[in-house]
Amino acid sequence: MPVSPEQFSSLIQLVSQLQPMPAYQAAKELEMLKPEMTDEQRHAYEQALGDAQRQRKEIEKANAAATEDAFDQDED
């Protein structure tokens, strides 16, 4: 039985959130539903995971740079 578009859409939105726990839980559920996904849904899921990962890495880099800048200012 294919994954309903409504269920798929709501889980994809959660995967895209920056809050780690809801995103993880949604990804876990989508992973279990993966065998039932259409090819289009599977592609959208993989795309959403990649986009979310890139976004989190960019935020992590920005936070690291801000922390480093704050540390450098404290040394001056």
C-alpha positions as CSV (number, residue, x, y, z in Angstrom):
1,M,0.0,0.0,0.0
2,P,1.6,3.3,-1.1
3,V,2.3,6.1,1.4
4,S,-0.5,8.7,1.4
5,P,0.6,12.1,0.1
6,E,-0.7,13.8,3.2
7,Q,1.3,11.5,5.5
8,F,4.4,11.8,3.3
9,S,4.1,15.6,3.1
10,S,3.8,16.1,6.9
11,L,6.8,13.7,7.6
12,I,8.9,15.5,4.9
13,Q,8.2,18.9,6.6
14,L,9.4,17.5,9.9
15,V,12.6,16.1,8.3
16,S,13.3,19.6,7.0
17,Q,12.9,21.2,10.5
18,L,16.0,22.3,12.4
19,Q,14.8,20.7,15.6
20,P,16.8,17.4,15.8
21,M,14.4,15.1,17.6
22,P,11.3,15.7,15.4
23,A,13.4,15.5,12.3
24,Y,15.0,12.3,13.5
25,Q,11.7,10.7,14.4
26,A,10.2,11.6,11.0
27,A,13.2,10.3,9.1
28,K,13.0,7.1,11.1
29,E,9.4,6.7,10.2
30,L,10.0,7.5,6.5
31,E,12.8,5.0,6.5
32,M,10.4,2.3,7.6
33,L,7.9,3.4,4.9
34,K,10.5,3.5,2.2
35,P,9.6,0.2,0.7
36,E,6.0,1.4,0.2
37,M,7.0,4.8,-1.4
38,T,6.6,5.6,-5.0
39,D,9.8,6.4,-6.9
40,E,8.9,10.1,-6.8
41,Q,8.4,10.0,-3.0
42,R,11.6,8.1,-2.5
43,H,13.5,10.8,-4.6
44,A,11.8,13.6,-2.6
45,Y,12.7,11.9,0.7
46,E,16.4,11.5,-0.4
47,Q,16.4,15.2,-1.5
48,A,14.9,16.4,1.8
49,L,17.5,14.5,3.8
50,G,20.3,15.9,1.8
51,D,19.0,19.5,2.0
52,A,18.5,19.2,5.8
53,Q,22.0,17.8,6.2
54,R,23.5,20.7,4.2
55,Q,21.5,23.3,6.1
56,R,22.6,21.8,9.5
57,K,26.2,21.8,8.4
58,E,26.0,25.5,7.3
59,I,24.5,26.4,10.7
60,E,27.2,24.4,12.5
61,K,29.9,26.2,10.5
62,A,28.3,29.6,11.3
63,N,28.1,28.7,15.0
64,A,31.7,27.6,15.0
65,A,32.9,30.7,13.3
66,A,30.9,32.9,15.8
67,T,32.3,31.0,18.7
68,E,35.9,31.4,17.3
69,D,35.3,35.1,16.8
70,A,34.0,35.5,20.3
71,F,37.0,33.6,21.7
72,D,39.4,35.8,19.6
73,Q,37.7,39.0,21.0
74,D,38.1,37.7,24.6
75,E,41.9,37.3,24.0
76,D,42.3,40.9,22.9
